[in-house]
Amino acid sequence: MIPDPNSALSCDTQRISECLKSTGFQNIKADRIKKMSQKWISGFSDPSELPGIGKYGQDSWDIFINGNLERETNDKKLRIYLSEVNSI
């Protein structure tokens, strides 16, 4: 179990990779987890600074962390979520 960024940094990359084996690209993902954990600990001002975060991650951060329910997004699932939440 890897409960926090500090634990991820101290965990062997190969062990993380083995846990992700069934998802494909496990070595790349394990490396990103380590890099993201380091960046999380050292600090960041925008989620785009986190390794592996793309448009979906930025949109999700703005919606779920910042509470921006007016966010424009191209992601189908996020649009469905926003549509449902905004219709309440």
HTML snippet that shows the backbone in 3Dmol.js (N, CA, C, O; Angstrom):
<script src="https://3Dmol.org/build/3Dmol-min.js"></script>
<div id="view" style="width:600px;height:400px;position:relative"></div>
<script>
const pdb = `
ATOM      1  N   MET A   1       0.837  -1.183   0.000  1.00  0.00           N
ATOM      2  CA  MET A   1       0.000   0.000   0.000  1.00  0.00           C
ATOM      3  C   MET A   1       0.876   1.238   0.000  1.00  0.00           C
ATOM      4  O   MET A   1       1.878   1.312   0.712  1.00  0.00           O
ATOM      5  N   ILE A   2       0.482   2.210  -0.812  1.00  0.00           N
ATOM      6  CA  ILE A   2       1.224   3.459  -0.923  1.00  0.00           C
ATOM      7  C   ILE A   2       0.248   4.601  -0.619  1.00  0.00           C
ATOM      8  O   ILE A   2      -0.396   5.124  -1.528  1.00  0.00           O
ATOM      9  N   PRO A   3       0.135   4.987   0.656  1.00  0.00           N
ATOM     10  CA  PRO A   3      -0.912   5.929   1.069  1.00  0.00           C
ATOM     11  C   PRO A   3      -0.656   7.410   0.793  1.00  0.00           C
ATOM     12  O   PRO A   3      -1.584   8.217   0.858  1.00  0.00           O
ATOM     13  N   ASP A   4       0.599   7.779   0.484  1.00  0.00           N
ATOM     14  CA  ASP A   4       0.882   9.200   0.324  1.00  0.00           C
ATOM     15  C   ASP A   4       2.120   9.398  -0.559  1.00  0.00           C
ATOM     16  O   ASP A   4       2.827   8.437  -0.862  1.00  0.00           O
ATOM     17  N   PRO A   5       2.381  10.646  -0.970  1.00  0.00           N
ATOM     18  CA  PRO A   5       3.524  10.904  -1.851  1.00  0.00           C
ATOM     19  C   PRO A   5       4.870  10.488  -1.265  1.00  0.00           C
ATOM     20  O   PRO A   5       5.739  10.013  -1.996  1.00  0.00           O
ATOM     21  N   ASN A   6       5.050  10.660   0.036  1.00  0.00           N
ATOM     22  CA  ASN A   6       6.317  10.252   0.647  1.00  0.00           C
ATOM     23  C   ASN A   6       6.522   8.750   0.528  1.00  0.00           C
ATOM     24  O   ASN A   6       7.634   8.287   0.273  1.00  0.00           O
ATOM     25  N   SER A   7       5.454   7.995   0.712  1.00  0.00           N
ATOM     26  CA  SER A   7       5.538   6.540   0.569  1.00  0.00           C
ATOM     27  C   SER A   7       5.855   6.158  -0.864  1.00  0.00           C
ATOM     28  O   SER A   7       6.617   5.220  -1.102  1.00  0.00           O
ATOM     29  N   ALA A   8       5.280   6.871  -1.822  1.00  0.00           N
ATOM     30  CA  ALA A   8       5.552   6.587  -3.236  1.00  0.00           C
ATOM     31  C   ALA A   8       7.015   6.835  -3.563  1.00  0.00           C
ATOM     32  O   ALA A   8       7.628   6.067  -4.303  1.00  0.00           O
ATOM     33  N   LEU A   9       7.570   7.899  -3.016  1.00  0.00           N
ATOM     34  CA  LEU A   9       8.986   8.194  -3.277  1.00  0.00           C
ATOM     35  C   LEU A   9       9.907   7.138  -2.694  1.00  0.00           C
ATOM     36  O   LEU A   9      10.930   6.803  -3.291  1.00  0.00           O
ATOM     37  N   SER A  10       9.553   6.620  -1.545  1.00  0.00           N
ATOM     38  CA  SER A  10      10.425   5.631  -0.906  1.00  0.00           C
ATOM     39  C   SER A  10      10.204   4.216  -1.443  1.00  0.00           C
ATOM     40  O   SER A  10      10.997   3.314  -1.172  1.00  0.00           O
ATOM     41  N   CYS A  11       9.130   4.026  -2.201  1.00  0.00           N
ATOM     42  CA  CYS A  11       8.817   2.706  -2.764  1.00  0.00           C
ATOM     43  C   CYS A  11       9.668   2.443  -4.008  1.00  0.00           C
ATOM     44  O   CYS A  11       9.904   3.350  -4.807  1.00  0.00           O
ATOM     45  N   ASP A  12      10.115   1.231  -4.165  1.00  0.00           N
ATOM     46  CA  ASP A  12      10.884   0.833  -5.330  1.00  0.00           C
ATOM     47  C   ASP A  12      10.026   0.991  -6.593  1.00  0.00           C
ATOM     48  O   ASP A  12       8.880   0.545  -6.628  1.00  0.00           O
ATOM     49  N   THR A  13      10.579   1.619  -7.614  1.00  0.00           N
ATOM     50  CA  THR A  13       9.852   1.857  -8.863  1.00  0.00           C
ATOM     51  C   THR A  13       9.378   0.545  -9.478  1.00  0.00           C
ATOM     52  O   THR A  13       8.279   0.480 -10.029  1.00  0.00           O
ATOM     53  N   GLN A  14      10.181  -0.476  -9.390  1.00  0.00           N
ATOM     54  CA  GLN A  14       9.803  -1.778  -9.956  1.00  0.00           C
ATOM     55  C   GLN A  14       8.584  -2.356  -9.232  1.00  0.00           C
ATOM     56  O   GLN A  14       7.744  -3.001  -9.859  1.00  0.00           O
ATOM     57  N   ARG A  15       8.483  -2.135  -7.935  1.00  0.00           N
ATOM     58  CA  ARG A  15       7.319  -2.610  -7.175  1.00  0.00           C
ATOM     59  C   ARG A  15       6.051  -1.898  -7.638  1.00  0.00           C
ATOM     60  O   ARG A  15       5.006  -2.527  -7.804  1.00  0.00           O
ATOM     61  N   ILE A  16       6.148  -0.584  -7.845  1.00  0.00           N
ATOM     62  CA  ILE A  16       5.002   0.172  -8.350  1.00  0.00           C
ATOM     63  C   ILE A  16       4.624  -0.347  -9.729  1.00  0.00           C
ATOM     64  O   ILE A  16       3.446  -0.540 -10.032  1.00  0.00           O
ATOM     65  N   SER A  17       5.621  -0.566 -10.549  1.00  0.00           N
ATOM     66  CA  SER A  17       5.396  -1.068 -11.902  1.00  0.00           C
ATOM     67  C   SER A  17       4.671  -2.410 -11.896  1.00  0.00           C
ATOM     68  O   SER A  17       3.774  -2.632 -12.710  1.00  0.00           O
ATOM     69  N   GLU A  18       5.048  -3.295 -10.995  1.00  0.00           N
ATOM     70  CA  GLU A  18       4.388  -4.602 -10.886  1.00  0.00           C
ATOM     71  C   GLU A  18       2.913  -4.451 -10.517  1.00  0.00           C
ATOM     72  O   GLU A  18       2.066  -5.197 -11.009  1.00  0.00           O
ATOM     73  N   CYS A  19       2.614  -3.491  -9.656  1.00  0.00           N
ATOM     74  CA  CYS A  19       1.214  -3.247  -9.268  1.00  0.00           C
ATOM     75  C   CYS A  19       0.386  -2.746 -10.444  1.00  0.00           C
ATOM     76  O   CYS A  19      -0.825  -2.964 -10.490  1.00  0.00           O
ATOM     77  N   LEU A  20       1.029  -2.079 -11.390  1.00  0.00           N
ATOM     78  CA  LEU A  20       0.338  -1.484 -12.533  1.00  0.00           C
ATOM     79  C   LEU A  20       0.387  -2.348 -13.786  1.00  0.00           C
ATOM     80  O   LEU A  20      -0.108  -1.948 -14.840  1.00  0.00           O
ATOM     81  N   LYS A  21       0.979  -3.526 -13.673  1.00  0.00           N
ATOM     82  CA  LYS A  21       1.245  -4.366 -14.841  1.00  0.00           C
ATOM     83  C   LYS A  21       0.010  -4.600 -15.717  1.00  0.00           C
ATOM     84  O   LYS A  21       0.115  -4.569 -16.944  1.00  0.00           O
ATOM     85  N   SER A  22      -1.137  -4.830 -15.118  1.00  0.00           N
ATOM     86  CA  SER A  22      -2.339  -5.150 -15.895  1.00  0.00           C
ATOM     87  C   SER A  22      -2.894  -3.941 -16.647  1.00  0.00           C
ATOM     88  O   SER A  22      -3.761  -4.105 -17.504  1.00  0.00           O
ATOM     89  N   THR A  23      -2.416  -2.736 -16.347  1.00  0.00           N
ATOM     90  CA  THR A  23      -2.938  -1.531 -17.002  1.00  0.00           C
ATOM     91  C   THR A  23      -2.171  -1.154 -18.260  1.00  0.00           C
ATOM     92  O   THR A  23      -2.617  -0.298 -19.024  1.00  0.00           O
ATOM     93  N   GLY A  24      -1.031  -1.779 -18.481  1.00  0.00           N
ATOM     94  CA  GLY A  24      -0.196  -1.424 -19.622  1.00  0.00           C
ATOM     95  C   GLY A  24       0.633  -0.189 -19.330  1.00  0.00           C
ATOM     96  O   GLY A  24       0.286   0.609 -18.459  1.00  0.00           O
ATOM     97  N   PHE A  25       1.721  -0.035 -20.053  1.00  0.00           N
ATOM     98  CA  PHE A  25       2.640   1.090 -19.877  1.00  0.00           C
ATOM     99  C   PHE A  25       3.036   1.282 -18.422  1.00  0.00           C
ATOM    100  O   PHE A  25       3.241   2.407 -17.967  1.00  0.00           O
ATOM    101  N   GLN A  26       3.143   0.169 -17.692  1.00  0.00           N
ATOM    102  CA  GLN A  26       3.378   0.231 -16.251  1.00  0.00           C
ATOM    103  C   GLN A  26       4.686   0.920 -15.874  1.00  0.00           C
ATOM    104  O   GLN A  26       4.748   1.590 -14.843  1.00  0.00           O
ATOM    105  N   ASN A  27       5.725   0.770 -16.681  1.00  0.00           N
ATOM    106  CA  ASN A  27       6.996   1.409 -16.342  1.00  0.00           C
ATOM    107  C   ASN A  27       6.900   2.929 -16.470  1.00  0.00           C
ATOM    108  O   ASN A  27       7.428   3.665 -15.636  1.00  0.00           O
ATOM    109  N   ILE A  28       6.223   3.389 -17.519  1.00  0.00           N
ATOM    110  CA  ILE A  28       6.026   4.832 -17.699  1.00  0.00           C
ATOM    111  C   ILE A  28       5.160   5.383 -16.574  1.00  0.00           C
ATOM    112  O   ILE A  28       5.470   6.432 -16.011  1.00  0.00           O
ATOM    113  N   LYS A  29       4.086   4.689 -16.244  1.00  0.00           N
ATOM    114  CA  LYS A  29       3.187   5.138 -15.180  1.00  0.00           C
ATOM    115  C   LYS A  29       3.885   5.152 -13.830  1.00  0.00           C
ATOM    116  O   LYS A  29       3.699   6.083 -13.047  1.00  0.00           O
ATOM    117  N   ALA A  30       4.684   4.133 -13.549  1.00  0.00           N
ATOM    118  CA  ALA A  30       5.414   4.080 -12.276  1.00  0.00           C
ATOM    119  C   ALA A  30       6.381   5.255 -12.171  1.00  0.00           C
ATOM    120  O   ALA A  30       6.504   5.873 -11.114  1.00  0.00           O
ATOM    121  N   ASP A  31       7.063   5.558 -13.267  1.00  0.00           N
ATOM    122  CA  ASP A  31       7.984   6.691 -13.287  1.00  0.00           C
ATOM    123  C   ASP A  31       7.235   7.999 -13.050  1.00  0.00           C
ATOM    124  O   ASP A  31       7.712   8.863 -12.313  1.00  0.00           O
ATOM    125  N   ARG A  32       6.075   8.148 -13.663  1.00  0.00           N
ATOM    126  CA  ARG A  32       5.277   9.374 -13.481  1.00  0.00           C
ATOM    127  C   ARG A  32       4.768   9.502 -12.049  1.00  0.00           C
ATOM    128  O   ARG A  32       4.715  10.603 -11.503  1.00  0.00           O
ATOM    129  N   ILE A  33       4.399   8.391 -11.450  1.00  0.00           N
ATOM    130  CA  ILE A  33       3.944   8.427 -10.054  1.00  0.00           C
ATOM    131  C   ILE A  33       5.057   8.951  -9.163  1.00  0.00           C
ATOM    132  O   ILE A  33       4.814   9.777  -8.283  1.00  0.00           O
ATOM    133  N   LYS A  34       6.270   8.478  -9.384  1.00  0.00           N
ATOM    134  CA  LYS A  34       7.413   8.943  -8.586  1.00  0.00           C
ATOM    135  C   LYS A  34       7.668  10.435  -8.821  1.00  0.00           C
ATOM    136  O   LYS A  34       7.876  11.193  -7.874  1.00  0.00           O
ATOM    137  N   LYS A  35       7.649  10.851 -10.102  1.00  0.00           N
ATOM    138  CA  LYS A  35       7.895  12.259 -10.428  1.00  0.00           C
ATOM    139  C   LYS A  35       6.778  13.152  -9.898  1.00  0.00           C
ATOM    140  O   LYS A  35       7.041  14.243  -9.391  1.00  0.00           O
ATOM    141  N   MET A  36       5.526  12.691 -10.013  1.00  0.00           N
ATOM    142  CA  MET A  36       4.405  13.475  -9.517  1.00  0.00           C
ATOM    143  C   MET A  36       4.474  13.599  -7.990  1.00  0.00           C
ATOM    144  O   MET A  36       4.187  14.661  -7.437  1.00  0.00           O
ATOM    145  N   SER A  37       4.849  12.530  -7.325  1.00  0.00           N
ATOM    146  CA  SER A  37       4.971  12.559  -5.863  1.00  0.00           C
ATOM    147  C   SER A  37       6.024  13.571  -5.440  1.00  0.00           C
ATOM    148  O   SER A  37       5.820  14.318  -4.483  1.00  0.00           O
ATOM    149  N   GLN A  38       7.155  13.598  -6.153  1.00  0.00           N
ATOM    150  CA  GLN A  38       8.211  14.551  -5.824  1.00  0.00           C
ATOM    151  C   GLN A  38       7.721  15.985  -6.020  1.00  0.00           C
ATOM    152  O   GLN A  38       7.971  16.855  -5.186  1.00  0.00           O
ATOM    153  N   LYS A  39       7.025  16.220  -7.124  1.00  0.00           N
ATOM    154  CA  LYS A  39       6.517  17.569  -7.403  1.00  0.00           C
ATOM    155  C   LYS A  39       5.452  17.958  -6.376  1.00  0.00           C
ATOM    156  O   LYS A  39       5.393  19.109  -5.944  1.00  0.00           O
ATOM    157  N   TRP A  40       4.614  16.998  -5.987  1.00  0.00           N
ATOM    158  CA  TRP A  40       3.561  17.272  -4.991  1.00  0.00           C
ATOM    159  C   TRP A  40       4.197  17.723  -3.677  1.00  0.00           C
ATOM    160  O   TRP A  40       3.732  18.673  -3.047  1.00  0.00           O
ATOM    161  N   ILE A  41       5.259  17.035  -3.273  1.00  0.00           N
ATOM    162  CA  ILE A  41       5.943  17.358  -2.021  1.00  0.00           C
ATOM    163  C   ILE A  41       6.657  18.711  -2.111  1.00  0.00           C
ATOM    164  O   ILE A  41       6.610  19.506  -1.172  1.00  0.00           O
ATOM    165  N   SER A  42       7.316  18.965  -3.241  1.00  0.00           N
ATOM    166  CA  SER A  42       8.070  20.212  -3.377  1.00  0.00           C
ATOM    167  C   SER A  42       7.172  21.418  -3.643  1.00  0.00           C
ATOM    168  O   SER A  42       7.582  22.562  -3.443  1.00  0.00           O
ATOM    169  N   GLY A  43       5.947  21.156  -4.094  1.00  0.00           N
ATOM    170  CA  GLY A  43       4.980  22.226  -4.296  1.00  0.00           C
ATOM    171  C   GLY A  43       4.788  22.598  -5.761  1.00  0.00           C
ATOM    172  O   GLY A  43       5.685  22.435  -6.589  1.00  0.00           O
ATOM    173  N   PHE A  44       3.600  23.100  -6.055  1.00  0.00           N
ATOM    174  CA  PHE A  44       3.259  23.541  -7.405  1.00  0.00           C
ATOM    175  C   PHE A  44       2.150  24.571  -7.299  1.00  0.00           C
ATOM    176  O   PHE A  44       1.407  24.589  -6.318  1.00  0.00           O
ATOM    177  N   SER A  45       2.035  25.419  -8.294  1.00  0.00           N
ATOM    178  CA  SER A  45       0.999  26.450  -8.266  1.00  0.00           C
ATOM    179  C   SER A  45      -0.136  26.147  -9.233  1.00  0.00           C
ATOM    180  O   SER A  45      -1.215  26.733  -9.134  1.00  0.00           O
ATOM    181  N   ASP A  46       0.105  25.235 -10.167  1.00  0.00           N
ATOM    182  CA  ASP A  46      -0.902  24.892 -11.161  1.00  0.00           C
ATOM    183  C   ASP A  46      -0.787  23.399 -11.460  1.00  0.00           C
ATOM    184  O   ASP A  46       0.326  22.883 -11.558  1.00  0.00           O
ATOM    185  N   PRO A  47      -1.916  22.690 -11.607  1.00  0.00           N
ATOM    186  CA  PRO A  47      -1.838  21.243 -11.853  1.00  0.00           C
ATOM    187  C   PRO A  47      -1.092  20.876 -13.130  1.00  0.00           C
ATOM    188  O   PRO A  47      -0.601  19.754 -13.250  1.00  0.00           O
ATOM    189  N   SER A  48      -0.997  21.799 -14.087  1.00  0.00           N
ATOM    190  CA  SER A  48      -0.269  21.502 -15.320  1.00  0.00           C
ATOM    191  C   SER A  48       1.222  21.281 -15.056  1.00  0.00           C
ATOM    192  O   SER A  48       1.923  20.738 -15.910  1.00  0.00           O
ATOM    193  N   GLU A  49       1.707  21.687 -13.902  1.00  0.00           N
ATOM    194  CA  GLU A  49       3.103  21.476 -13.530  1.00  0.00           C
ATOM    195  C   GLU A  49       3.363  20.030 -13.099  1.00  0.00           C
ATOM    196  O   GLU A  49       4.515  19.601 -13.034  1.00  0.00           O
ATOM    197  N   LEU A  50       2.310  19.286 -12.807  1.00  0.00           N
ATOM    198  CA  LEU A  50       2.469  17.900 -12.365  1.00  0.00           C
ATOM    199  C   LEU A  50       2.737  16.993 -13.564  1.00  0.00           C
ATOM    200  O   LEU A  50       2.025  17.077 -14.565  1.00  0.00           O
ATOM    201  N   PRO A  51       3.741  16.137 -13.484  1.00  0.00           N
ATOM    202  CA  PRO A  51       4.055  15.233 -14.585  1.00  0.00           C
ATOM    203  C   PRO A  51       2.878  14.325 -14.938  1.00  0.00           C
ATOM    204  O   PRO A  51       2.270  13.715 -14.059  1.00  0.00           O
ATOM    205  N   GLY A  52       2.568  14.242 -16.217  1.00  0.00           N
ATOM    206  CA  GLY A  52       1.508  13.359 -16.684  1.00  0.00           C
ATOM    207  C   GLY A  52       0.126  13.984 -16.706  1.00  0.00           C
ATOM    208  O   GLY A  52      -0.839  13.338 -17.117  1.00  0.00           O
ATOM    209  N   ILE A  53       0.016  15.239 -16.266  1.00  0.00           N
ATOM    210  CA  ILE A  53      -1.291  15.896 -16.248  1.00  0.00           C
ATOM    211  C   ILE A  53      -1.512  16.606 -17.575  1.00  0.00           C
ATOM    212  O   ILE A  53      -0.721  17.452 -17.990  1.00  0.00           O
ATOM    213  N   GLY A  54      -2.592  16.246 -18.219  1.00  0.00           N
ATOM    214  CA  GLY A  54      -2.955  16.866 -19.486  1.00  0.00           C
ATOM    215  C   GLY A  54      -4.227  17.659 -19.350  1.00  0.00           C
ATOM    216  O   GLY A  54      -4.587  18.097 -18.256  1.00  0.00           O
ATOM    217  N   LYS A  55      -4.906  17.844 -20.456  1.00  0.00           N
ATOM    218  CA  LYS A  55      -6.143  18.632 -20.489  1.00  0.00           C
ATOM    219  C   LYS A  55      -7.210  18.053 -19.565  1.00  0.00           C
ATOM    220  O   LYS A  55      -7.859  18.794 -18.827  1.00  0.00           O
ATOM    221  N   TYR A  56      -7.396  16.730 -19.600  1.00  0.00           N
ATOM    222  CA  TYR A  56      -8.397  16.090 -18.738  1.00  0.00           C
ATOM    223  C   TYR A  56      -8.083  16.350 -17.263  1.00  0.00           C
ATOM    224  O   TYR A  56      -8.979  16.682 -16.486  1.00  0.00           O
ATOM    225  N   GLY A  57      -6.840  16.204 -16.886  1.00  0.00           N
ATOM    226  CA  GLY A  57      -6.439  16.446 -15.501  1.00  0.00           C
ATOM    227  C   GLY A  57      -6.660  17.887 -15.078  1.00  0.00           C
ATOM    228  O   GLY A  57      -7.113  18.150 -13.964  1.00  0.00           O
ATOM    229  N   GLN A  58      -6.340  18.819 -15.965  1.00  0.00           N
ATOM    230  CA  GLN A  58      -6.547  20.231 -15.672  1.00  0.00           C
ATOM    231  C   GLN A  58      -8.035  20.539 -15.530  1.00  0.00           C
ATOM    232  O   GLN A  58      -8.447  21.243 -14.608  1.00  0.00           O
ATOM    233  N   ASP A  59      -8.839  20.002 -16.456  1.00  0.00           N
ATOM    234  CA  ASP A  59     -10.287  20.210 -16.372  1.00  0.00           C
ATOM    235  C   ASP A  59     -10.841  19.620 -15.071  1.00  0.00           C
ATOM    236  O   ASP A  59     -11.631  20.265 -14.381  1.00  0.00           O
ATOM    237  N   SER A  60     -10.430  18.409 -14.742  1.00  0.00           N
ATOM    238  CA  SER A  60     -10.902  17.744 -13.527  1.00  0.00           C
ATOM    239  C   SER A  60     -10.513  18.528 -12.286  1.00  0.00           C
ATOM    240  O   SER A  60     -11.326  18.686 -11.375  1.00  0.00           O
ATOM    241  N   TRP A  61      -9.292  19.017 -12.236  1.00  0.00           N
ATOM    242  CA  TRP A  61      -8.822  19.808 -11.096  1.00  0.00           C
ATOM    243  C   TRP A  61      -9.706  21.042 -10.919  1.00  0.00           C
ATOM    244  O   TRP A  61     -10.146  21.358  -9.813  1.00  0.00           O
ATOM    245  N   ASP A  62      -9.953  21.726 -12.026  1.00  0.00           N
ATOM    246  CA  ASP A  62     -10.750  22.948 -11.955  1.00  0.00           C
ATOM    247  C   ASP A  62     -12.187  22.655 -11.511  1.00  0.00           C
ATOM    248  O   ASP A  62     -12.781  23.433 -10.765  1.00  0.00           O
ATOM    249  N   ILE A  63     -12.737  21.536 -11.972  1.00  0.00           N
ATOM    250  CA  ILE A  63     -14.115  21.183 -11.609  1.00  0.00           C
ATOM    251  C   ILE A  63     -14.217  20.681 -10.174  1.00  0.00           C
ATOM    252  O   ILE A  63     -15.018  21.188  -9.388  1.00  0.00           O
ATOM    253  N   PHE A  64     -13.403  19.686  -9.836  1.00  0.00           N
ATOM    254  CA  PHE A  64     -13.557  19.007  -8.545  1.00  0.00           C
ATOM    255  C   PHE A  64     -12.800  19.658  -7.389  1.00  0.00           C
ATOM    256  O   PHE A  64     -13.244  19.578  -6.244  1.00  0.00           O
ATOM    257  N   ILE A  65     -11.681  20.290  -7.666  1.00  0.00           N
ATOM    258  CA  ILE A  65     -10.903  20.931  -6.598  1.00  0.00           C
ATOM    259  C   ILE A  65     -11.298  22.401  -6.449  1.00  0.00           C
ATOM    260  O   ILE A  65     -11.530  22.883  -5.339  1.00  0.00           O
ATOM    261  N   ASN A  66     -11.372  23.106  -7.579  1.00  0.00           N
ATOM    262  CA  ASN A  66     -11.711  24.529  -7.539  1.00  0.00           C
ATOM    263  C   ASN A  66     -13.212  24.787  -7.536  1.00  0.00           C
ATOM    264  O   ASN A  66     -13.644  25.913  -7.290  1.00  0.00           O
ATOM    265  N   GLY A  67     -14.013  23.757  -7.806  1.00  0.00           N
ATOM    266  CA  GLY A  67     -15.461  23.908  -7.791  1.00  0.00           C
ATOM    267  C   GLY A  67     -16.026  24.710  -8.951  1.00  0.00           C
ATOM    268  O   GLY A  67     -17.128  25.250  -8.853  1.00  0.00           O
ATOM    269  N   ASN A  68     -15.279  24.795 -10.052  1.00  0.00           N
ATOM    270  CA  ASN A  68     -15.723  25.554 -11.217  1.00  0.00           C
ATOM    271  C   ASN A  68     -16.679  24.704 -12.054  1.00  0.00           C
ATOM    272  O   ASN A  68     -16.251  23.956 -12.934  1.00  0.00           O
ATOM    273  N   LEU A  69     -17.959  24.827 -11.775  1.00  0.00           N
ATOM    274  CA  LEU A  69     -18.973  24.039 -12.473  1.00  0.00           C
ATOM    275  C   LEU A  69     -19.374  24.663 -13.811  1.00  0.00           C
ATOM    276  O   LEU A  69     -20.264  24.155 -14.493  1.00  0.00           O
ATOM    277  N   GLU A  70     -18.721  25.759 -14.183  1.00  0.00           N
ATOM    278  CA  GLU A  70     -18.958  26.401 -15.479  1.00  0.00           C
ATOM    279  C   GLU A  70     -17.820  26.109 -16.453  1.00  0.00           C
ATOM    280  O   GLU A  70     -17.777  26.675 -17.546  1.00  0.00           O
ATOM    281  N   ARG A  71     -16.921  25.253 -16.073  1.00  0.00           N
ATOM    282  CA  ARG A  71     -15.751  24.923 -16.892  1.00  0.00           C
ATOM    283  C   ARG A  71     -16.165  24.343 -18.235  1.00  0.00           C
ATOM    284  O   ARG A  71     -17.016  23.456 -18.299  1.00  0.00           O
ATOM    285  N   GLU A  72     -15.561  24.843 -19.304  1.00  0.00           N
ATOM    286  CA  GLU A  72     -15.755  24.295 -20.647  1.00  0.00           C
ATOM    287  C   GLU A  72     -14.784  23.123 -20.791  1.00  0.00           C
ATOM    288  O   GLU A  72     -13.596  23.263 -20.498  1.00  0.00           O
ATOM    289  N   THR A  73     -15.278  21.979 -21.237  1.00  0.00           N
ATOM    290  CA  THR A  73     -14.423  20.812 -21.417  1.00  0.00           C
ATOM    291  C   THR A  73     -14.872  20.026 -22.643  1.00  0.00           C
ATOM    292  O   THR A  73     -16.047  20.038 -23.011  1.00  0.00           O
ATOM    293  N   ASN A  74     -13.933  19.355 -23.257  1.00  0.00           N
ATOM    294  CA  ASN A  74     -14.241  18.497 -24.396  1.00  0.00           C
ATOM    295  C   ASN A  74     -14.453  17.046 -23.981  1.00  0.00           C
ATOM    296  O   ASN A  74     -14.873  16.217 -24.789  1.00  0.00           O
ATOM    297  N   ASP A  75     -14.161  16.742 -22.712  1.00  0.00           N
ATOM    298  CA  ASP A  75     -14.287  15.359 -22.257  1.00  0.00           C
ATOM    299  C   ASP A  75     -15.757  14.984 -22.066  1.00  0.00           C
ATOM    300  O   ASP A  75     -16.508  15.675 -21.377  1.00  0.00           O
ATOM    301  N   LYS A  76     -16.139  13.887 -22.685  1.00  0.00           N
ATOM    302  CA  LYS A  76     -17.542  13.443 -22.667  1.00  0.00           C
ATOM    303  C   LYS A  76     -18.060  13.195 -21.252  1.00  0.00           C
ATOM    304  O   LYS A  76     -19.141  13.665 -20.897  1.00  0.00           O
ATOM    305  N   LYS A  77     -17.304  12.467 -20.450  1.00  0.00           N
ATOM    306  CA  LYS A  77     -17.748  12.138 -19.087  1.00  0.00           C
ATOM    307  C   LYS A  77     -17.831  13.377 -18.201  1.00  0.00           C
ATOM    308  O   LYS A  77     -18.761  13.514 -17.406  1.00  0.00           O
ATOM    309  N   LEU A  78     -16.865  14.271 -18.336  1.00  0.00           N
ATOM    310  CA  LEU A  78     -16.917  15.502 -17.544  1.00  0.00           C
ATOM    311  C   LEU A  78     -18.094  16.374 -17.974  1.00  0.00           C
ATOM    312  O   LEU A  78     -18.734  17.004 -17.131  1.00  0.00           O
ATOM    313  N   ARG A  79     -18.389  16.420 -19.276  1.00  0.00           N
ATOM    314  CA  ARG A  79     -19.556  17.189 -19.744  1.00  0.00           C
ATOM    315  C   ARG A  79     -20.850  16.605 -19.184  1.00  0.00           C
ATOM    316  O   ARG A  79     -21.742  17.351 -18.780  1.00  0.00           O
ATOM    317  N   ILE A  80     -20.958  15.274 -19.158  1.00  0.00           N
ATOM    318  CA  ILE A  80     -22.146  14.635 -18.580  1.00  0.00           C
ATOM    319  C   ILE A  80     -22.264  14.997 -17.109  1.00  0.00           C
ATOM    320  O   ILE A  80     -23.344  15.359 -16.642  1.00  0.00           O
ATOM    321  N   TYR A  81     -21.160  14.903 -16.375  1.00  0.00           N
ATOM    322  CA  TYR A  81     -21.163  15.252 -14.948  1.00  0.00           C
ATOM    323  C   TYR A  81     -21.628  16.698 -14.756  1.00  0.00           C
ATOM    324  O   TYR A  81     -22.522  16.966 -13.954  1.00  0.00           O
ATOM    325  N   LEU A  82     -21.013  17.631 -15.499  1.00  0.00           N
ATOM    326  CA  LEU A  82     -21.372  19.045 -15.360  1.00  0.00           C
ATOM    327  C   LEU A  82     -22.835  19.294 -15.722  1.00  0.00           C
ATOM    328  O   LEU A  82     -23.515  20.092 -15.076  1.00  0.00           O
ATOM    329  N   SER A  83     -23.304  18.621 -16.736  1.00  0.00           N
ATOM    330  CA  SER A  83     -24.701  18.776 -17.147  1.00  0.00           C
ATOM    331  C   SER A  83     -25.644  18.334 -16.033  1.00  0.00           C
ATOM    332  O   SER A  83     -26.626  19.014 -15.733  1.00  0.00           O
ATOM    333  N   GLU A  84     -25.340  17.201 -15.428  1.00  0.00           N
ATOM    334  CA  GLU A  84     -26.173  16.675 -14.341  1.00  0.00           C
ATOM    335  C   GLU A  84     -26.103  17.557 -13.098  1.00  0.00           C
ATOM    336  O   GLU A  84     -27.131  17.841 -12.483  1.00  0.00           O
ATOM    337  N   VAL A  85     -24.916  17.986 -12.730  1.00  0.00           N
ATOM    338  CA  VAL A  85     -24.759  18.815 -11.538  1.00  0.00           C
ATOM    339  C   VAL A  85     -25.417  20.173 -11.737  1.00  0.00           C
ATOM    340  O   VAL A  85     -26.055  20.694 -10.822  1.00  0.00           O
ATOM    341  N   ASN A  86     -25.270  20.742 -12.911  1.00  0.00           N
ATOM    342  CA  ASN A  86     -25.825  22.068 -13.173  1.00  0.00           C
ATOM    343  C   ASN A  86     -27.335  22.057 -13.377  1.00  0.00           C
ATOM    344  O   ASN A  86     -27.967  23.113 -13.380  1.00  0.00           O
ATOM    345  N   SER A  87     -27.922  20.864 -13.548  1.00  0.00           N
ATOM    346  CA  SER A  87     -29.380  20.795 -13.719  1.00  0.00           C
ATOM    347  C   SER A  87     -30.120  20.622 -12.401  1.00  0.00           C
ATOM    348  O   SER A  87     -31.351  20.627 -12.372  1.00  0.00           O
ATOM    349  N   ILE A  88     -29.379  20.468 -11.317  1.00  0.00           N
ATOM    350  CA  ILE A  88     -30.004  20.267  -9.990  1.00  0.00           C
ATOM    351  C   ILE A  88     -30.491  21.592  -9.434  1.00  0.00           C
ATOM    352  O   ILE A  88     -31.043  21.634  -8.335  1.00  0.00           O
TER     353      ILE A  88
END
`;
const viewer = $3Dmol.createViewer("view");
viewer.addModel(pdb, "pdb");
viewer.setStyle({}, {cartoon: {color: "spectrum"}});
viewer.zoomTo();
viewer.render();
</script>
